[in-house]
Amino acid sequence: MKTNILNIATAAAILAVSASCADTWTPPTEQDGQVDLASIELSLDKQITEVQKSSSRAEGDDASADELASYIISVVDASTGATVDSYTYSERPPIVNLRAGDYRIDVESHTLAKTEWERPYYKGVSENFTITGGKITRVKPIVAKLASMAVSVRFDESIAKYLGKDVTVDVTVDSEGAENGTLTYTPEETRKGYFEVPEGACTLVAHFKGTVSGVMTEHETPHVNIAAGQHQIITYRLNSAPIPDHGGTIDPSGGINIDASVEVEEIDENTTVDEDVIKNPSTQRPGTEGGQEPDPGPGPVEPTEAAQFNPSDTSTNLKLDAVNIASEDFGDAIVNINCAEGIANLFVTITGPKEFMTILSELDFVDPFDLASPRAGACKENLDNLELPNGEANIVGKNFVDFNITKFVPMLLIYSGDYNFKLEVTDAKGNKSALDLKFKS
């Protein structure tokens, strides 16, 4: 960690300042003690907590005296939690008289708001200290850390050029019993938004709405495991059903499948995250500049399918091309995957009601996972418990694999709503195939 500790004054400086402020300083009584605020060592820890798949961490530049000057220093009664007094860091008195007892010092960059643009909220809390009559107490160094959550919204190049001018993404931190603010992002928005993260179970909800290649589209995605100190980067991309480049629009009856993933980048708070942000996506079809219609050309080349998907012989109720109604007696839910060239990767993405996503988080299923190489720990263990084949030996190079979620279907009855199991197969030659296995309960 890279920090800059600011030694504000020595003991000699305290005495000098106290003498100059003799007209406002009140000597302590026998029952009072004093806390030395002038010598407080305050530093900022600008690390961004790793989120989801990344293990990188970012360090910020050293904090300057000017940056810390407006920070709020509060003396707090440790037994009651009541604030005794508050000062700005630059205008705090050198010495404060306090009744004997236990106290702490709270430090805040500013008063926390539900949401705000480009204004990270830092907070630090000192160790408790005891005031004794007739003695001066010094406070141990305080480190202030990012105590709000940063959120950036990006649009991958696969979708950016098809976005209408009406596209917005409303981002909210959803928690029970709390009034939560919302920030609205547009494709041109490059700023980071900052959100208060209340204690307890919280979910970050991103609501995409607007026209994509002329088709009105809505997409709501919950992200769990959020916490203060994180930088959540939500990236939208077109996941399937590609829009043709040679005129026309996507068929609305087929739907637009948008994927909203979360990742983290190695950044610090003094860097604007705009390297991959598409600031001015064009909604004009390529080749139509000046009002001219483009030459339709020969049309796009269809990729080779990597795999075929079929219900198993025993999965008599399972439909691959319609919504399945979950029930206790649904029976087998097994998809036979036939891959002629051998499977290289088999990614699974599970989505459902936000309450269900909390359960998935505990199973470590909330992010896409590759059955060919599942994440170690809870993800791997729960795949084994559900008897889903996984691991290189059971997936890679195989021509036939069963995707068996028979034991998963009863879990869908806990919460009413729509569920989707997205399977994405890549074969040894790089060909891809995808299936959306839909359920409703």
Buried (B, 14 or more C-beta within 10 A) or exposed (E): EEBBEBEBBEEEBBEEBBEEEEEEBEEBEEEBBBBBBBBBBBBBBBBBBBBBEEEEEBBBBBBEEEBBEEBBBBBBBBEEEEEBEEBEBEEBBBBBBBBBBEBBBBBBBEEEEBBBEEBBBBBBBBEEBEBEEEEBBBBEBBBBBBBBBBBBBBBBEBBBBBBBEEBBBBBBBBBEEEEBBBBEBBBEBBBBBBBBBBEEEBBBBBBBBBBBBBBEBEBEBBBBBBEBBBBBBBBBBBBBEEBEBBBEBBEEEEEBBBBBBBBBBBBEBEEEBEEEBBEEBEBEBEBEEEEEEEEEEEEEEEEEBBBEBEBBEEBEBBEBEEEBEBEEEBEBBBBBBEBBBBBBBBBBBBBBBBBBBBBBBEBBBBBBBBBBBBBEEBBBEBBEEBEBBBBEEEBBBBEEBEBBBBEBBBBBEEBEBEBBBBBBBBBBEEBBBBBBBBBEB
